[in-house]
């Protein structure tokens, strides 16, 4: 019979003791995650212009605007706009998280509108009613090129300011919001400078000029700036106000740029929201910056009063704005650091055909 040594018995007993000790000392610990999840974000408005109106829904990270790339579209929601007479306008999802009115519709001055949302999982949200008031009309637009210093002594920022000229009505309190819309500019490229790619089988990087095309028309979304104001300082006076700034990237002002914007009426609550948003996106990291704030809009959850909803639903009177900016009228123009040695039609959002109403 095989004998087991005393040392092996002691070692086995020691491991058995450790196992029993572990079983007797480990207790289950439960906790609740403090991550509130992504916050519903609302962007959009309805105006008095006859067109398709758009609302954008997304889920934003709670950690601030530096995480915009992590935003996720909120798809498969039911989105409605209702007025104070009970009329309902339905919106359809045309792309992930982007909802648009099915038909060309327009809001009415004097009517109140609110936004209603039911998410795919059943979350219910509603905005406070927004009453549309007339917007004081812009008489004319002008523009000027500007140059400003940067932290790099060898470089400066160059761009174009769009300026609105109008007279503020003196009998009522007025709030203004000037928003940029999709704009178009003449894109100038150099197809004659095209060369073969470095992977070309017989002649890498050899000159290979293309016969077409040098001139296209490119559409682009507006540069994110917020221009909002009230008439505290100019009630009843004629005014010239900067309503847009378009940075020069070396391509936008090679020929003609058509700025498209909107002159929108807002109320005091909307004006306060825009001013706070502008304050937050203008932070530079200086010790003189105001502390970051959680900016509440006018949309709330019907299921949880403590849930934070980001963004704002606007209902506005709208005056479309348009001005053609020509290179020969600009004092400062940025020399392009990178030209496009290719057919302009291959550039994103570029086409040979100008907009149907193009008339510089």
C-alpha angles and dihedrals in degrees: 000000000000114000123218115221121240092237092058091050091051092049092051091049090050093054091046088053091052092050092050091046091053093049093049096046103043113090127180113256118199125194140170120239114242092210106114092196127234120329123236110247124201126200124171150068146212119228142180091261116106103241143093110296122212136214122188121204125190143153112244130200112250092228099084142262094311087077097056090125089066094058114120126206116248102229135185094029127145108238123188136171116206131187129211091263093060097256111148127207117196123210126209127213106246096173133359107307095352117112126187135184110260093227139029104274136164134205123232130237110249095026123110122226135191135184123235124194132184112185124216091259092049104264111152125212135174136182128225111259115269117206116210116232125183116271117228106248125247112235099200145341131228135172142208136188118240136190124203133184122251134197087268107077091205095055135054135188115250124190147132127262119209112212127200122208118203145132118246116227108244100205099069140033111263132197123193134202121181112194128186121231134194107304135193133220138178108258114209118197137171109236089164089069095055116132133189117267118260089251093060107134098224110017115018115196092001117149111267109168117204120224094220151074130011104151125052138154116241127195121210138178117249122273108255107257129136119220113178132145147162130218098249091119101033108031108163094000135117111256144193110199133177106240102171143016121203114193117221110238095177093262107057097070103036088109125342131347122193112206115206121193146145134240103214135187117226136171131241093269092053092046091053091050093051093047091052092048091049090050092053097047090048094060112126101185093257121146086241093061117111114248116270113267136204100239114208119206129196099275121094139180117251090202101049121025090196095056114112116228118190128214137029138262111220128199109191148163105242135207112187114228129203136170133169113226113203125200095225090061095055120097094197124040126171116235107233111251090200123034124198108242094190147073106302091221089071091063117100116268092003127133138169092235119081119221112283092249096044106141115151 
